[in-house]
Amino acid sequence: MSNWLDSSQQQAKKILGDKAKFPDEKPDMDKSQDDYHKAADAFDDARSKLEDAIQDFENAITTFENGLKSNRAAYEKEDFGLDRKSKDDQKKIAQATRVFMDFFARIQKRVDDRYKEIEELQKHAIQLRKYTAPKNLI
């Protein structure tokens, strides 16, 4: 008799008598329970790693965004070696600045999209956090 069935088999013996016979355990349920514990622990570990990876992803995007803003600010003020007092140069500076501002805006849109994706990932991670595997199935 395996440990996990002892209680039920003892109760059944009281009903059936001491000569009662029970089927062999197939598969080994103690091993199955151990495998379940390992899988549940692996799931918990994977969930924690996923949460850490999402946070690392968000931190990397924030760092990138801060760099993007710094570069955008530098290009907004840049005269590209031209004379801001010259009307012709002012026009060229404005046109070149617009090229860069459009570029930075496109990149900022991608960054904003990544933040939205991270928010969704965090929602899923929260749902995973709510799931707690019972310690024992038996």
C-alpha positions in Angstrom: 0.0 0.0 0.0 1.2 3.5 -0.9 1.1 6.3 1.6 -1.4 8.4 -0.3 -4.0 5.6 -0.3 -3.5 4.4 3.3 -6.3 6.3 4.9 -8.9 5.3 2.3 -7.8 1.7 2.2 -8.0 1.5 6.0 -11.5 2.8 5.9 -12.4 0.4 3.1 -10.9 -2.5 5.1 -13.3 -1.8 7.9 -16.1 -2.3 5.5 -14.7 -5.1 3.4 -12.7 -6.9 6.1 -9.0 -7.7 6.6 -8.9 -10.0 3.5 -9.8 -7.1 1.2 -7.4 -6.7 -1.8 -6.7 -3.5 -3.6 -5.2 -2.9 -7.0 -1.6 -2.1 -7.5 -0.9 1.6 -7.8 -0.4 2.6 -11.4 1.4 4.9 -11.9 3.5 5.6 -8.8 1.5 8.4 -7.3 4.2 9.4 -4.8 6.5 10.0 -7.8 3.8 11.8 -9.6 3.2 14.1 -6.6 7.0 14.8 -6.4 7.0 15.6 -10.1 4.0 17.9 -9.5 5.9 19.7 -6.7 8.9 20.2 -9.1 6.7 21.5 -11.8 4.9 23.9 -9.5 8.2 25.2 -8.1 9.5 25.6 -11.7 6.3 27.5 -12.6 6.7 29.9 -9.6 10.4 30.4 -10.6 9.5 31.1 -14.2 6.8 33.5 -13.2 9.2 35.5 -11.0 11.8 35.5 -13.8 9.1 36.8 -16.2 8.2 39.6 -13.8 11.9 40.5 -13.5 12.3 40.5 -17.3 9.3 42.7 -17.8 10.7 45.2 -15.3 14.1 45.1 -17.0 12.4 45.7 -20.3 10.5 48.7 -18.9 13.7 50.1 -17.4 15.6 49.7 -20.6 12.9 51.5 -22.5 12.8 54.3 -19.9 16.6 54.7 -20.3 16.3 54.8 -24.0 13.4 57.3 -23.8 15.5 59.6 -21.6 18.3 59.5 -24.1 15.9 60.2 -26.9 14.6 63.3 -25.1 18.1 64.5 -24.4 19.1 64.2 -28.1 15.8 65.8 -29.2 16.5 68.8 -26.9 20.0 69.1 -28.3 18.8 69.1 -31.9 16.0 71.6 -31.2 18.6 74.1 -30.1 21.2 73.3 -32.7 22.2 75.8 -35.4 24.2 73.1 -37.4 27.1 75.6 -37.7 25.0 78.2 -39.5 24.3 81.8 -38.6 20.9 82.2 -36.8 20.9 85.9 -37.7 20.9 85.2 -41.4 17.3 84.8 -42.8 18.5 82.2 -45.3 20.3 80.2 -42.6 17.3 80.5 -40.3 15.2 78.8 -43.0 17.7 76.0 -43.5 18.1 75.5 -39.7 14.3 75.3 -39.4 14.0 72.8 -42.2 16.8 70.7 -40.9 15.4 70.9 -37.3 12.0 69.7 -38.7 13.7 66.6 -40.3 15.1 65.7 -36.9 12.0 66.5 -34.9 9.9 64.3 -37.3 12.5 61.5 -36.8 12.4 61.9 -33.0 8.6 61.9 -33.0 8.5 58.6 -35.0 10.9 57.0 -32.5 8.9 58.4 -29.6 5.7 56.8 -31.0 7.5 53.4 -31.1 8.6 54.0 -27.5 5.0 54.8 -26.5 3.8 51.6 -28.2 6.4 49.6 -26.2 5.1 51.1 -23.0 1.5 50.0 -23.9 2.8 46.5 -24.6 4.5 46.5 -21.2 1.3 47.5 -19.5 -0.4 44.6 -21.1 2.4 42.2 -20.1 2.2 43.5 -16.6 -1.6 42.8 -16.5 -0.9 39.2 -17.6 1.9 38.8 -15.1 -0.5 40.0 -12.4 -3.0 37.3 -13.5 -0.2 34.7 -13.3 0.7 36.0 -9.8 -2.9 35.4 -8.7 -2.5 31.7 -9.7 -1.0 29.7 -6.9 -0.7 26.0 -7.4 -2.0 24.0 -4.4 0.9 22.4 -2.6 -0.6 18.9 -2.7 -2.9 17.3 -5.1 -3.4 14.3 -2.8 
